[in-house]
Amino acid sequence: MKQVDYIVVGLGVAATAFIKYLLEHQHSFVVINQDFHRASTVAAGLYNPVVLKRFSLVWDARQQLEKMHELFLWYEQFFDKKFIDEMPVFRIFNDEQEQKTWHKKATTHHELVPFLSTDFQQLKIYNDIKDPYGSGEVLATGRIDLRLLIPTLEQYLRQKENLLQEKFRYEDLQIAPNSISYQNLQAKHVIFCEGYHILSNPYFRKLPIIGVKGEVLTIRTEAKLPKAVVKGKEFLFPLSSDEYFVGATYDRDCLDYEVTESAKTELLSGIGKVVDSSFMVLHQQASIRPTVKDRRPIIGGHPTYKNLYCFNGMGTRGTMLAPKMAEILYLHIEKGQPIDNQSDIARFYDEYFD
Ligand SMILES: Cc1cc2nc3c(=O)[nH]c(=O)nc-3n(C[C@H](O)[C@H](O)[C@H](O)COP(=O)(O)OP(=O)(O)OC[C@H]3O[C@@H](n4cnc5c(N)ncnc54)[C@H](O)[C@@H]3O)c2cc1C
C-alpha cells in the first residue's frame, strides 16, 4: 500500500486550486482524473467582478479577486509561465437607458465604483464594431489561461508520478474512521472535484447540482478588434492576431456534451450584432457548468464519512471562485477552521443525505 495524505478526484479549476495548497505545504497526494469534456478547459476562463446583465457586484467579489490573483501568481512562479492575462471588458450598451443606469451605479453604488468606469468608450475607433450607444469598461477583469495551466500541471503531476489518468471507481473505495483505501493507495482524505460528473458519485450525487450546458466557438475574422473582451449578447476576445474565442450559450434543458448547429447560429448571430465582418468557425466545443440551486458553492465533508470531501458548485464563475474556496477547504481540513455558512455543504445535510 502506498500512503498519501490526499487523493484528489478530478483535475479542473477546483482541483487545480486545491492542489496549490498540497504542493505549497508538501503534502503527499495522488490525483485521479479522466478528462471527459472538462468544463474548465472548454471555458473562456474570464474573471469579472460585475454581473453584466444587471450591473451588480458578484457575491464576495473583492475577496475572490484577491485570492484568485494570489493563487494564479503562485502558479506563474512555480511553472515560470504566464497564466494571468489582464484584459478590459467592454459592455456594449443596448440603448441610452442602459448607459444611464450604468452611470448612476458607477457613481452612487460605492461597492461598484472601483469596477465600473464612467469614462464611456466609443469602440467605433475600431471600424468593425457597432456600438451606437457606446460601451462601459469594467475594471479589474481578464482571463486565466486554464487551457495552458491545467495541461501544464497535468504534465508536471505525470512526471512526478502523482497522476492516474483513469476513471475513479467508487466501488474500490474502503472507508475506515481515520483512513481510506483505494486500490493500492491509503489516504487520510479524498477530495472530490468532479464538476458536473458529481452526479455519478454515490456519496454526493443527491446534492442539488444543476447542469447548465454551454457551447463556445473559436473563429477567424479579419475584423480589427481591441485586445479586450467585447460583450454584447455574446462575448468575444482575441486568442491570436486573427483568431477569437466566442461564448457562450446557456442551456438548462439539453444536458449532453454534443455541439449543436443551433448554438453555433446563436453565437454567430450574437456577435454579428456588434461586429460588422464575416467569420469562419474553426472549432466548437461544449461542456456543462455545475451550478447550485442557491447559486453558492458546495464545499466540505460528507455527514457520515468525515474524510470524504466535496469541492463543487463552481457554477458560471469557477475562475474567481475556486481559489478562495480551495483555501477555505484546505484550512478547514488541516486547521479545523469553519467554512462560511453560504458555502458549507452542511446546509444540505438534512435535505439531501440519508
Ligand atoms: C462553455 C462554458 C464557458 C464558461 N466560461 C467561464 C468563464 O469565462 N469564467 C468562469 O469563471 N467560468 C466559466 N465557466 C464555468 C467554469 O468552467 C466552471 O465553473 C468550472 O470549470 C468547474 O470546474 P470544476 O473543476 O468543478 O469541474 P471540471 O472543470 O468539469 O473538472 C472536473 C474534472 O473531473 C473529472 N472527473 C469527474 N469525475 C471523475 C471520475 N469519476 N474519475 C476521474 N475523473 C473524473 C472530469 O472529467 C474533469 O476533468 C464556463 C463553463 C462553460 C461550460
The ligand as an SDF file (V2000), in Angstrom:
LIG
                    3D

 53 58  0  0  0  0  0  0  0  0999 V2000
  -18.9340   26.9670  -22.0830 C   0  0  0  0  0  0  0  0  0  0  0  0
  -18.5020   27.3920  -20.7080 C   0  0  0  0  0  0  0  0  0  0  0  0
  -17.9260   28.6400  -20.5320 C   0  0  0  0  0  0  0  0  0  0  0  0
  -17.5130   29.0530  -19.2640 C   0  0  0  0  0  0  0  0  0  0  0  0
  -16.8910   30.2570  -19.1250 N   0  0  0  0  0  0  0  0  0  0  0  0
  -16.4230   30.6050  -17.9090 C   0  0  0  0  0  0  0  0  0  0  0  0
  -15.6720   31.8040  -17.7550 C   0  0  0  0  0  0  0  0  0  0  0  0
  -15.3630   32.5200  -18.7140 O   0  0  0  0  0  0  0  0  0  0  0  0
  -15.2490   32.1360  -16.4950 N   0  0  0  0  0  0  0  0  0  0  0  0
  -15.5230   31.3490  -15.4010 C   0  0  0  0  0  0  0  0  0  0  0  0
  -15.1160   31.6960  -14.2880 O   0  0  0  0  0  0  0  0  0  0  0  0
  -16.2230   30.2010  -15.5320 N   0  0  0  0  0  0  0  0  0  0  0  0
  -16.6740   29.8170  -16.7480 C   0  0  0  0  0  0  0  0  0  0  0  0
  -17.3630   28.6530  -16.8850 N   0  0  0  0  0  0  0  0  0  0  0  0
  -17.6540   27.8680  -15.6770 C   0  0  0  0  0  0  0  0  0  0  0  0
  -16.4280   27.0800  -15.2290 C   0  0  0  0  0  0  0  0  0  0  0  0
  -15.8800   26.4900  -16.3420 O   0  0  0  0  0  0  0  0  0  0  0  0
  -16.7820   26.0330  -14.1870 C   0  0  0  0  0  0  0  0  0  0  0  0
  -17.2890   26.6780  -13.0340 O   0  0  0  0  0  0  0  0  0  0  0  0
  -15.5530   25.2410  -13.7540 C   0  0  0  0  0  0  0  0  0  0  0  0
  -14.8120   24.8610  -14.8710 O   0  0  0  0  0  0  0  0  0  0  0  0
  -15.9040   23.9960  -12.9630 C   0  0  0  0  0  0  0  0  0  0  0  0
  -14.6770   23.4250  -12.5940 O   0  0  0  0  0  0  0  0  0  0  0  0
  -14.5850   22.0300  -11.8670 P   0  0  0  0  0  0  0  0  0  0  0  0
  -13.1540   21.8120  -11.5530 O   0  0  0  0  0  0  0  0  0  0  0  0
  -15.5800   21.9580  -10.7580 O   0  0  0  0  0  0  0  0  0  0  0  0
  -15.1000   20.9560  -12.9730 O   0  0  0  0  0  0  0  0  0  0  0  0
  -14.4260   20.4910  -14.3340 P   0  0  0  0  0  0  0  0  0  0  0  0
  -13.6240   21.5420  -14.9450 O   0  0  0  0  0  0  0  0  0  0  0  0
  -15.5230   19.8840  -15.1710 O   0  0  0  0  0  0  0  0  0  0  0  0
  -13.4220   19.3560  -13.8960 O   0  0  0  0  0  0  0  0  0  0  0  0
  -13.8520   18.1080  -13.3840 C   0  0  0  0  0  0  0  0  0  0  0  0
  -12.8230   17.0550  -13.8000 C   0  0  0  0  0  0  0  0  0  0  0  0
  -13.0610   15.8560  -13.0620 O   0  0  0  0  0  0  0  0  0  0  0  0
  -13.0620   14.7480  -13.9380 C   0  0  0  0  0  0  0  0  0  0  0  0
  -13.8430   13.6730  -13.3240 N   0  0  0  0  0  0  0  0  0  0  0  0
  -15.1230   13.7430  -12.8880 C   0  0  0  0  0  0  0  0  0  0  0  0
  -15.4930   12.5670  -12.3660 N   0  0  0  0  0  0  0  0  0  0  0  0
  -14.4270   11.7490  -12.4500 C   0  0  0  0  0  0  0  0  0  0  0  0
  -14.1820   10.3740  -12.0830 C   0  0  0  0  0  0  0  0  0  0  0  0
  -15.1180    9.6050  -11.5150 N   0  0  0  0  0  0  0  0  0  0  0  0
  -12.9560    9.8380  -12.3380 N   0  0  0  0  0  0  0  0  0  0  0  0
  -11.9770   10.5860  -12.9140 C   0  0  0  0  0  0  0  0  0  0  0  0
  -12.1630   11.8730  -13.3040 N   0  0  0  0  0  0  0  0  0  0  0  0
  -13.3730   12.4470  -13.0690 C   0  0  0  0  0  0  0  0  0  0  0  0
  -13.6840   15.3350  -15.2130 C   0  0  0  0  0  0  0  0  0  0  0  0
  -13.5020   14.5420  -16.3540 O   0  0  0  0  0  0  0  0  0  0  0  0
  -12.9370   16.6790  -15.2800 C   0  0  0  0  0  0  0  0  0  0  0  0
  -11.6610   16.5050  -15.8430 O   0  0  0  0  0  0  0  0  0  0  0  0
  -17.7430   28.2040  -18.1450 C   0  0  0  0  0  0  0  0  0  0  0  0
  -18.2960   26.9410  -18.3280 C   0  0  0  0  0  0  0  0  0  0  0  0
  -18.6630   26.5240  -19.5970 C   0  0  0  0  0  0  0  0  0  0  0  0
  -19.2350   25.1520  -19.7790 C   0  0  0  0  0  0  0  0  0  0  0  0
  1  2  1  0
  2  3  1  0
  2 52  2  0
  3  4  2  0
  4  5  1  0
  4 50  1  0
  5  6  2  0
  6  7  1  0
  6 13  1  0
  7  8  2  0
  7  9  1  0
  9 10  1  0
 10 11  2  0
 10 12  1  0
 12 13  2  0
 13 14  1  0
 14 15  1  0
 14 50  1  0
 15 16  1  0
 16 17  1  0
 16 18  1  0
 18 19  1  0
 18 20  1  0
 20 21  1  0
 20 22  1  0
 22 23  1  0
 23 24  1  0
 24 25  2  0
 24 26  1  0
 24 27  1  0
 27 28  1  0
 28 29  2  0
 28 30  1  0
 28 31  1  0
 31 32  1  0
 32 33  1  0
 33 34  1  0
 33 48  1  0
 34 35  1  0
 35 36  1  0
 35 46  1  0
 36 37  1  0
 36 45  1  0
 37 38  2  0
 38 39  1  0
 39 40  1  0
 39 45  2  0
 40 41  1  0
 40 42  2  0
 42 43  1  0
 43 44  2  0
 44 45  1  0
 46 47  1  0
 46 48  1  0
 48 49  1  0
 50 51  2  0
 51 52  1  0
 52 53  1  0
M  END
$$$$
